[in-house]
Amino acid sequence: MSHLANLDAYFAENRDKHLTELNAFLRIQSISSLSEHKQHMQVAASWLAAAMKRVNLENISIDETGGHPVVYGDWLHAPGKPTILFYGHYDVQPVDPLHLWETPPFDPQVRDNKLFARGASDDKGQVFMHLKTIEALFALDGTLPVNVKFIIEGEEEIGSPNLPPYVEKHKEKLAADLILISDTGLYAPGKPAVCYGLRGLTGIQVDVRGAKGDLHSGLYGGGVQNAIHALADILASFRDEHGTIQVEGFYDKVLPLSEDERQAYRDLNFDEEALKEEVGVNELFGEAGYSYLEQIWARPTLEVNGVFGGFSGEGIKTVLPAEAGAKITCRLVPNQDPDEIVALLKVHVEKHKPAGVDITISEFDKGAPFITPFDHPVIQAAGRSYERVYDVPTAYIRGGGSIPIVAAFDQILDLPVVLMGFGLSSENFHAPNEHFHLENFDKGLRVLGDYLYEVATLKL
């Protein structure tokens, strides 16, 4: 039998047992953002450490941080073979509003071959798959084809504040040839995807101050600057009518798309008409010269997320507002630096500041973009493993969103990162009735097992 056939037989035979174990993991209320669940975080970390021991990992430790602990384990007995660093998280989002759940969030239930529970897809279910892959290979071969290290944290849902310092401190212990993460999803049902890049994020708040207080528009209108008008002038200066960003130097370091990447995106045959219907618009909008997928995956953005100031109650109030403000975020693409972009934004705002107002700019949290080259052997190997199991071509995509810890791994450890997810965008992660399609749980186990054999053949 081929190794894929062996994996299939093993996972089929042990499916009920594995789901029972996963349910035990999902029952732990490991909500990292709520202090009343601190003890549950410790319980989840201990559960993971015990699970690592059951699958024959070694050097297992529960490492305390300034917040919730990191769980580490490894197996390093494949001399001359690559080392994979597996990353995931055991914390989950809060469950409110509770009344919208069809069944209790920490009481796992299977309906229509979907497993419903908080964390089923994000990310306990996918972390569990990594562990069961190791278990299967030991059961089938008595050994592993590669060296493995696991680092499972408990703070991803609150921004991983303590993980970058932990990784920096333990760089030698975490040394590897690649990082494997299953915390993303398929491109579409039945259509696997390797995500090889994510956009970064940075943002500012612009506060405009005019007069010392709101003024009567009849007495002062036309002679004193209106803070909202001043803010509107600044906001309008950021982009042209096509959405192209007008901040000087903003695009200077943007890594251009290769023709192979653009062709890969065209091959996905993305349905823009269906998208318009889905979001309820009659026309899409974006930077000229780029398709929708190129715009959301590989081009940077500048978006106004909120505007405030003046009178917004019922009726009318004839005043010149003294204060106004806006929150602005930028999604960044490879080679753009968040700090440099904020500096450019500040220069732009100062350059376009209308007369008669003062401007204050506040900075928000930043996350760097990340990319592993599209043609990197570990990326292409992941695509081959997906295709063997799903029996359709793999999509090679970037993510329009940001996972700051991925960029931190990239910067601190300087390793290729492979995002092999098995969730679907429809699975309500972060929302009531989160669930995981068990079809992808089953196939994902086989994909991950095959991938370890694939990586063993690579010269990294």
MIMI-211167 format. One record per residue (C-alpha): chain; x, y, z. Coordinates in nm, 2 decimals, always signed. Layout:
BEGIN
 c      u      v      w
 A      X      Y      Z
...
//
This chain:
BEGIN
 c      u      v      w
 A  +0.00  +0.00  +0.00
 A  +0.11  +0.36  -0.06
 A  +0.17  +0.58  +0.23
 A  -0.15  +0.78  +0.14
 A  -0.35  +0.46  +0.14
 A  -0.20  +0.37  +0.48
 A  -0.30  +0.71  +0.61
 A  -0.65  +0.67  +0.48
 A  -0.69  +0.33  +0.65
 A  -0.55  +0.46  +0.98
 A  -0.77  +0.77  +1.00
 A  -1.08  +0.59  +0.89
 A  -1.03  +0.33  +1.16
 A  -0.96  +0.58  +1.43
 A  -1.21  +0.85  +1.33
 A  -1.46  +0.81  +1.62
 A  -1.18  +0.79  +1.87
 A  -1.02  +1.11  +1.73
 A  -1.35  +1.30  +1.73
 A  -1.40  +1.20  +2.10
 A  -1.06  +1.34  +2.19
 A  -1.12  +1.66  +1.99
 A  -1.45  +1.71  +2.17
 A  -1.27  +1.69  +2.51
 A  -1.04  +1.97  +2.39
 A  -1.33  +2.18  +2.26
 A  -1.51  +2.16  +2.59
 A  -1.24  +2.36  +2.76
 A  -1.35  +2.72  +2.78
 A  -1.01  +2.87  +2.69
 A  -1.12  +3.23  +2.62
 A  -0.80  +3.43  +2.64
 A  -0.96  +3.78  +2.65
 A  -1.17  +3.72  +2.97
 A  -0.99  +3.71  +3.30
 A  -1.25  +3.47  +3.45
 A  -1.13  +3.20  +3.21
 A  -0.76  +3.22  +3.32
 A  -0.79  +2.88  +3.49
 A  -0.94  +2.73  +3.18
 A  -0.64  +2.85  +2.98
 A  -0.41  +2.65  +3.22
 A  -0.64  +2.35  +3.17
 A  -0.61  +2.38  +2.79
 A  -0.23  +2.41  +2.81
 A  -0.21  +2.10  +3.03
 A  -0.45  +1.91  +2.80
 A  -0.22  +1.99  +2.50
 A  +0.10  +1.89  +2.69
 A  -0.06  +1.55  +2.77
 A  -0.18  +1.52  +2.41
 A  +0.17  +1.58  +2.29
 A  +0.30  +1.31  +2.52
 A  +0.04  +1.07  +2.39
 A  +0.17  +1.11  +2.03
 A  +0.53  +1.06  +2.13
 A  +0.66  +1.41  +2.13
 A  +0.95  +1.48  +2.36
 A  +1.09  +1.78  +2.56
 A  +0.74  +1.89  +2.63
 A  +0.70  +2.21  +2.84
 A  +0.44  +2.45  +2.95
 A  +0.63  +2.78  +2.93
 A  +0.49  +3.07  +3.12
 A  +0.48  +3.42  +2.96
 A  +0.36  +3.76  +3.08
 A  +0.01  +3.63  +2.99
 A  -0.11  +3.28  +2.90
 A  +0.14  +3.00  +2.86
 A  +0.30  +2.86  +2.54
 A  +0.31  +2.48  +2.50
 A  +0.62  +2.33  +2.34
 A  +0.72  +1.98  +2.23
 A  +0.95  +1.82  +1.97
 A  +1.08  +1.51  +1.81
 A  +1.43  +1.54  +1.66
 A  +1.55  +1.19  +1.55
 A  +1.55  +1.22  +1.17
 A  +1.91  +1.31  +1.10
 A  +1.97  +1.49  +0.77
 A  +1.60  +1.56  +0.72
 A  +1.42  +1.90  +0.74
 A  +1.27  +2.03  +1.06
 A  +0.91  +2.16  +1.06
 A  +0.80  +2.40  +1.32
 A  +0.42  +2.36  +1.38
 A  +0.24  +2.67  +1.51
 A  -0.12  +2.70  +1.63
 A  -0.32  +2.85  +1.92
 A  -0.55  +2.70  +2.18
 A  -0.73  +3.01  +2.28
 A  -1.07  +3.10  +2.14
 A  -1.30  +3.40  +2.10
 A  -1.57  +3.49  +2.35
 A  -1.91  +3.33  +2.27
 A  -2.15  +3.62  +2.30
 A  -2.43  +3.67  +2.20
 A  -2.50  +3.33  +2.36
 A  -2.87  +3.32  +2.26
 A  -2.78  +3.29  +1.89
 A  -2.61  +2.96  +1.94
 A  -2.82  +2.66  +1.84
 A  -2.64  +2.44  +2.09
 A  -2.41  +2.54  +2.38
 A  -2.07  +2.66  +2.24
 A  -1.86  +2.44  +2.46
 A  -2.08  +2.13  +2.41
 A  -1.96  +1.99  +2.08
 A  -2.23  +1.86  +1.85
 A  -2.22  +1.70  +1.50
 A  -2.50  +1.81  +1.26
 A  -2.49  +1.74  +0.88
 A  -2.13  +1.62  +0.91
 A  -2.03  +1.95  +1.07
 A  -1.88  +1.98  +1.41
 A  -2.03  +2.28  +1.60
 A  -1.84  +2.43  +1.89
 A  -1.63  +2.74  +1.97
 A  -1.28  +2.67  +1.84
 A  -1.39  +2.38  +1.61
 A  -1.24  +2.56  +1.31
 A  -1.04  +2.84  +1.47
 A  -0.80  +2.69  +1.58
 A  -0.84  +2.39  +1.81
 A  -0.97  +2.16  +1.54
 A  -0.68  +2.24  +1.31
 A  -0.42  +2.22  +1.59
 A  -0.56  +1.88  +1.68
 A  -0.51  +1.77  +1.32
 A  -0.14  +1.84  +1.35
 A  -0.11  +1.62  +1.66
 A  -0.31  +1.33  +1.50
 A  -0.09  +1.35  +1.19
 A  +0.21  +1.28  +1.41
 A  +0.03  +1.00  +1.59
 A  -0.06  +0.84  +1.26
 A  +0.29  +0.84  +1.12
 A  +0.43  +0.69  +1.44
 A  +0.16  +0.42  +1.43
 A  +0.23  +0.34  +1.07
 A  +0.61  +0.37  +1.05
 A  +0.73  +0.37  +1.41
 A  +0.91  +0.69  +1.33
 A  +0.87  +1.03  +1.15
 A  +1.01  +1.12  +0.81
 A  +1.11  +1.47  +0.93
 A  +1.20  +1.64  +1.26
 A  +0.92  +1.83  +1.42
 A  +0.88  +2.11  +1.68
 A  +0.54  +2.24  +1.81
 A  +0.47  +2.58  +1.96
 A  +0.11  +2.63  +2.06
 A  +0.02  +2.96  +2.22
 A  -0.28  +3.09  +2.42
 A  -0.30  +3.45  +2.31
 A  -0.36  +3.46  +1.93
 A  -0.71  +3.59  +1.97
 A  -0.58  +3.89  +2.17
 A  -0.30  +3.98  +1.93
 A  -0.02  +3.75  +2.06
 A  +0.14  +4.02  +2.28
 A  +0.38  +3.78  +2.45
 A  +0.47  +3.55  +2.17
 A  +0.73  +3.77  +1.98
 A  +0.94  +3.81  +2.29
 A  +0.91  +3.44  +2.36
 A  +1.02  +3.35  +2.00
 A  +1.31  +3.60  +2.02
 A  +1.42  +3.45  +2.35
 A  +1.40  +3.09  +2.22
 A  +1.53  +3.14  +1.87
 A  +1.78  +2.86  +1.89
 A  +1.52  +2.61  +2.03
 A  +1.28  +2.71  +1.76
 A  +1.53  +2.68  +1.47
 A  +1.37  +2.49  +1.18
 A  +1.35  +2.48  +0.80
 A  +0.99  +2.59  +0.77
 A  +0.69  +2.70  +0.97
 A  +0.36  +2.52  +0.91
 A  +0.04  +2.68  +1.02
 A  -0.32  +2.56  +0.98
 A  -0.52  +2.87  +1.08
 A  -0.66  +2.97  +0.74
 A  -0.90  +2.81  +0.50
 A  -0.97  +2.66  +0.16
 A  -1.03  +2.89  -0.14
 A  -1.38  +2.74  -0.17
 A  -1.56  +2.42  -0.08
 A  -1.36  +2.14  -0.24
 A  -1.10  +2.38  -0.37
 A  -0.78  +2.37  -0.16
 A  -0.54  +2.67  -0.13
 A  -0.19  +2.74  -0.01
 A  -0.18  +3.09  +0.12
 A  +0.18  +3.22  +0.07
 A  +0.13  +3.59  +0.17
 A  -0.06  +3.82  +0.40
 A  -0.10  +4.19  +0.41
 A  +0.03  +4.39  +0.70
 A  -0.16  +4.66  +0.88
 A  -0.10  +5.01  +1.02
 A  -0.33  +5.30  +1.11
 A  -0.36  +5.65  +1.25
 A  -0.63  +5.87  +1.40
 A  -0.64  +6.22  +1.27
 A  -0.79  +6.48  +1.51
 A  -0.87  +6.83  +1.38
 A  -0.92  +7.12  +1.62
 A  -1.05  +7.46  +1.51
 A  -1.20  +7.72  +1.74
 A  -1.20  +7.68  +2.12
 A  -1.56  +7.56  +2.10
 A  -1.85  +7.51  +1.86
 A  -1.96  +7.84  +1.70
 A  -2.29  +7.98  +1.58
 A  -2.30  +7.94  +1.20
 A  -2.49  +8.27  +1.15
 A  -2.23  +8.47  +1.35
 A  -1.91  +8.30  +1.24
 A  -1.99  +8.09  +0.93
 A  -1.78  +8.18  +0.63
 A  -1.52  +8.35  +0.85
 A  -1.39  +8.07  +1.07
 A  -1.28  +7.73  +0.96
 A  -1.52  +7.44  +1.01
 A  -1.33  +7.14  +1.15
 A  -1.54  +6.89  +0.96
 A  -1.47  +7.07  +0.63
 A  -1.10  +7.08  +0.71
 A  -1.11  +6.71  +0.79
 A  -1.30  +6.63  +0.47
 A  -1.03  +6.82  +0.26
 A  -0.76  +6.60  +0.42
 A  -0.95  +6.28  +0.37
 A  -1.03  +6.36  +0.01
 A  -0.66  +6.42  -0.06
 A  -0.56  +6.07  +0.02
 A  -0.70  +5.90  -0.29
 A  -0.80  +5.98  -0.65
 A  -1.13  +5.89  -0.81
 A  -1.00  +5.54  -0.88
 A  -0.88  +5.47  -0.53
 A  -0.51  +5.52  -0.62
 A  -0.34  +5.65  -0.31
 A  -0.19  +5.99  -0.35
 A  +0.05  +5.99  -0.05
 A  +0.39  +6.06  -0.19
 A  +0.62  +5.75  -0.17
 A  +0.34  +5.52  -0.06
 A  +0.40  +5.27  -0.35
 A  +0.78  +5.31  -0.37
 A  +0.86  +4.98  -0.20
 A  +0.56  +4.77  -0.31
 A  +0.68  +4.43  -0.44
 A  +0.52  +4.39  -0.79
 A  +0.33  +4.08  -0.88
 A  +0.51  +3.83  -1.11
 A  +0.34  +3.72  -1.43
 A  +0.31  +3.36  -1.29
 A  +0.12  +3.50  -0.99
 A  -0.11  +3.70  -1.20
 A  -0.18  +3.40  -1.42
 A  -0.25  +3.19  -1.11
 A  -0.51  +3.44  -1.00
 A  -0.67  +3.45  -1.35
 A  -0.69  +3.07  -1.35
 A  -0.92  +3.09  -1.04
 A  -1.19  +3.24  -1.26
 A  -1.31  +3.46  -0.98
 A  -1.68  +3.56  -1.03
 A  -1.70  +3.93  -0.98
 A  -2.07  +3.94  -1.07
 A  -2.14  +3.70  -0.79
 A  -1.94  +3.91  -0.55
 A  -2.14  +4.22  -0.64
 A  -2.46  +4.03  -0.56
 A  -2.32  +3.89  -0.24
 A  -2.21  +4.23  -0.10
 A  -2.50  +4.43  -0.25
 A  -2.33  +4.67  -0.48
 A  -2.39  +4.75  -0.85
 A  -2.02  +4.82  -0.93
 A  -1.68  +4.73  -0.79
 A  -1.43  +4.99  -0.71
 A  -1.05  +4.98  -0.70
 A  -0.71  +5.07  -0.83
 A  -0.70  +5.08  -1.21
 A  -0.51  +4.81  -1.39
 A  -0.56  +4.53  -1.13
 A  -0.82  +4.26  -1.10
 A  -1.03  +4.23  -0.78
 A  -0.81  +3.94  -0.65
 A  -0.49  +4.14  -0.72
 A  -0.64  +4.44  -0.54
 A  -0.74  +4.26  -0.22
 A  -0.44  +4.02  -0.20
 A  -0.14  +4.21  -0.35
 A  -0.20  +4.58  -0.35
 A  -0.20  +4.82  -0.05
 A  -0.50  +5.01  +0.07
 A  -0.59  +5.33  +0.26
 A  -0.94  +5.32  +0.41
 A  -1.13  +5.56  +0.63
 A  -1.29  +5.34  +0.90
 A  -1.47  +5.60  +1.09
 A  -1.55  +5.98  +1.10
 A  -1.68  +6.18  +1.39
 A  -1.76  +6.54  +1.48
 A  -2.03  +6.79  +1.49
 A  -2.40  +6.74  +1.55
 A  -2.57  +6.41  +1.45
 A  -2.89  +6.41  +1.65
 A  -3.24  +6.45  +1.52
 A  -3.31  +6.77  +1.33
 A  -3.05  +7.04  +1.27
 A  -2.81  +7.24  +1.48
 A  -2.65  +7.54  +1.31
 A  -2.30  +7.53  +1.44
 A  -1.95  +7.53  +1.32
 A  -1.80  +7.22  +1.49
 A  -1.47  +7.29  +1.67
 A  -1.35  +6.93  +1.65
 A  -1.36  +6.64  +1.41
 A  -1.17  +6.32  +1.36
 A  -1.12  +6.01  +1.15
 A  -0.97  +5.67  +1.20
 A  -0.77  +5.54  +0.90
 A  -0.61  +5.20  +0.84
 A  -0.37  +5.08  +0.57
 A  -0.33  +4.72  +0.45
 A  +0.03  +4.68  +0.35
 A  +0.20  +4.44  +0.11
 A  +0.55  +4.29  +0.10
 A  +0.84  +4.53  +0.13
 A  +0.62  +4.81  +0.28
 A  +0.73  +4.90  +0.64
 A  +0.45  +5.00  +0.88
 A  +0.66  +5.27  +1.05
 A  +0.77  +5.42  +0.72
 A  +0.41  +5.43  +0.60
 A  +0.29  +5.61  +0.91
 A  +0.57  +5.87  +0.86
 A  +0.45  +5.92  +0.50
 A  +0.09  +5.97  +0.62
 A  +0.20  +6.23  +0.88
 A  +0.39  +6.43  +0.61
 A  +0.09  +6.41  +0.38
 A  -0.16  +6.53  +0.64
 A  +0.07  +6.82  +0.74
 A  +0.11  +6.91  +0.37
 A  -0.27  +6.92  +0.31
 A  -0.37  +7.08  +0.64
 A  -0.62  +7.36  +0.58
 A  -0.57  +7.70  +0.73
 A  -0.73  +7.77  +1.07
 A  -0.70  +7.43  +1.24
 A  -0.45  +7.23  +1.44
 A  -0.39  +6.86  +1.37
 A  -0.30  +6.58  +1.61
 A  -0.21  +6.23  +1.48
 A  -0.22  +5.92  +1.70
 A  -0.08  +5.58  +1.59
 A  -0.24  +5.24  +1.62
 A  -0.08  +4.90  +1.65
 A  +0.12  +4.78  +1.35
 A  +0.18  +4.45  +1.18
 A  +0.42  +4.38  +0.90
 A  +0.32  +4.21  +0.57
 A  +0.46  +3.86  +0.49
 A  +0.53  +3.66  +0.18
 A  +0.70  +3.33  +0.11
 A  +0.80  +3.32  -0.26
 A  +0.53  +3.17  -0.48
 A  +0.77  +2.91  -0.63
 A  +0.94  +2.81  -0.30
 A  +0.98  +2.43  -0.28
 A  +0.78  +2.41  +0.05
 A  +0.49  +2.60  -0.11
 A  +0.48  +2.39  -0.42
 A  +0.51  +2.07  -0.21
 A  +0.21  +2.18  -0.01
 A  +0.01  +2.22  -0.34
 A  +0.10  +1.87  -0.45
 A  -0.02  +1.72  -0.12
 A  -0.35  +1.90  -0.14
 A  -0.40  +1.78  -0.50
 A  -0.34  +1.42  -0.42
 A  -0.62  +1.42  -0.16
 A  -0.87  +1.67  -0.31
 A  -0.80  +1.56  -0.67
 A  -0.83  +1.91  -0.80
 A  -0.56  +2.17  -0.88
 A  -0.45  +2.37  -0.57
 A  -0.51  +2.75  -0.57
 A  -0.20  +2.96  -0.47
 A  -0.34  +3.27  -0.30
 A  -0.25  +3.55  -0.07
 A  -0.47  +3.67  +0.21
 A  -0.61  +4.01  +0.22
 A  -0.61  +4.02  +0.60
 A  -0.33  +4.03  +0.85
 A  -0.20  +3.77  +1.11
 A  +0.07  +3.98  +1.28
 A  +0.24  +3.68  +1.44
 A  +0.31  +3.53  +1.10
 A  +0.51  +3.83  +1.00
 A  +0.68  +3.82  +1.34
 A  +0.78  +3.46  +1.28
 A  +0.91  +3.56  +0.93
 A  +1.11  +3.85  +1.07
 A  +1.25  +3.68  +1.39
 A  +1.32  +3.33  +1.26
 A  +1.37  +3.41  +0.89
 A  +1.19  +3.10  +0.77
 A  +0.95  +3.02  +0.49
 A  +0.59  +3.01  +0.63
 A  +0.34  +2.77  +0.48
 A  -0.03  +2.84  +0.55
 A  -0.22  +2.51  +0.49
 A  -0.57  +2.57  +0.62
 A  -0.88  +2.35  +0.61
 A  -1.16  +2.58  +0.72
 A  -1.42  +2.76  +0.51
 A  -1.51  +3.12  +0.53
 A  -1.87  +3.02  +0.60
 A  -1.79  +2.84  +0.93
 A  -1.87  +3.13  +1.16
 A  -1.54  +3.15  +1.34
 A  -1.55  +3.44  +1.59
 A  -1.93  +3.42  +1.56
 A  -2.22  +3.21  +1.71
 A  -2.25  +2.86  +1.57
 A  -1.88  +2.82  +1.48
 A  -1.83  +2.48  +1.31
 A  -1.59  +2.27  +1.11
 A  -1.69  +2.07  +0.80
 A  -1.57  +1.71  +0.89
 A  -1.51  +1.64  +0.53
 A  -1.22  +1.88  +0.54
 A  -1.12  +1.74  +0.88
 A  -1.09  +1.40  +0.73
 A  -0.91  +1.51  +0.41
 A  -0.69  +1.75  +0.60
 A  -0.55  +1.48  +0.81
 A  -0.44  +1.29  +0.50
 A  -0.30  +1.61  +0.33
 A  -0.09  +1.69  +0.64
 A  +0.04  +1.34  +0.66
 A  +0.13  +1.34  +0.29
 A  +0.30  +1.68  +0.33
 A  +0.54  +1.54  +0.59
 A  +0.65  +1.28  +0.35
 A  +0.68  +1.54  +0.07
 A  +0.90  +1.77  +0.29
 A  +1.12  +1.47  +0.37
 A  +1.23  +1.46  +0.00
 A  +1.32  +1.83  -0.01
 A  +1.67  +1.96  +0.02
 A  +1.63  +2.27  +0.23
//
